[in-house]
Amino acid sequence: MTEPNANWDYYRTFLAVLREGSLSAAARDLGLTQPTVGRHIDALEALSGAPLFLRSQQGLLPTETAQQMKPYAETMAATAASLARAASGQPGSVTGTVRISASEVIGIEVLPPIIAELQERHPALNVELSVSDAVEDLLRQEADIAVRMVPPSQGALVSRRIAAIPLGLHAHRRYLERHGTPTGLDQLSSHRLIGFDRQLAYIRAILKDKPMLADIHFSMRTDSNLAQMAMIRAGGGIGMCQNTLARRDPDLVPVLADAIELSLETYVVMHENLKTAARCRVAFDALVAGLLDYVSR
């Protein structure tokens, strides 16, 4: 008996069902019919010889087999997307698609004017901007270029250090008028502090030499740096942000600037195989130039 052949579409469907938790939701996400999604999963189950999902009140739950298949399917997805981007360009010309990965704050507060100017100079260049504080894997080609807040540790990467971007505590003028301005670290405990609820890699790097900050009690916690920035701007308390960003808003006031000196190492990184691709090379150079200009302000 001939074993069923599984093409990429089946694994794309498999990832959608994992992500959405139901056949119907996966079908809507992919623009397919529910029976088609069901046939794709049936074909993969026939190939693996084991069920991939179990029905529950919470939806479809992945089995152990599905969990084992997941990282390989994700690698296939990243490779397929990378192939599509590579095929979109023309040798020697700045055309096609480049995917850029950056943290929330950098991606939303800093990169848009840099990317806008890049596309003014190269109108045939399409840009995908992936905004997340999780580090995307350039070796798995989840992105072409990344702006990272931690030093690159993987081999086969081309990187350019931008700077150690200075950070500091800031508060809205309105908050300080109501609650006073602390003059020492010991007074922070009497203020509403805005901070993080989990330590990602770049946060651990910040705290490595400042253990006293790790024990601070935050009255408002969030895993989003943008949400922290929004709370500071709303007068919700004292929080940490990039000094350059704070200077854009005349109502944001530095707090304990002489007592706390922190910085965030910043790099632009891409896979060395992409340095000869015109679309990636010009995007890499534009990011480096734009970020160097940003940190010089």
Buried (B, 14 or more C-beta within 10 A) or exposed (E): EEEEEBEEEBBBBBBBBBEBBBBBBBBBBBEBEBEBBBBBBEBBBEEBEBEBBEEEEEBBEBBEBBEEBBEEBBBBBBBBBBEEBBEBBEEEEBBBBBBBBBBBBBBBBBBEEBBEEBBEEBEEBBBEBBBEBEBBBBEBBBBBBBBBBBEBEEEEBBBBEBBEBBBBBBBBBEBBEEBEBBEEBEEBEEBBBBBBEEEBBBBEBBBEEEEEBEEEEBEBBBEBBBBBBBBBBEBBBBBBBBBBBBEEBEBBBBBBEEEBEBBBBBBBBBBEEBEEBBBBBBBBEBBBBBBBEBBEE
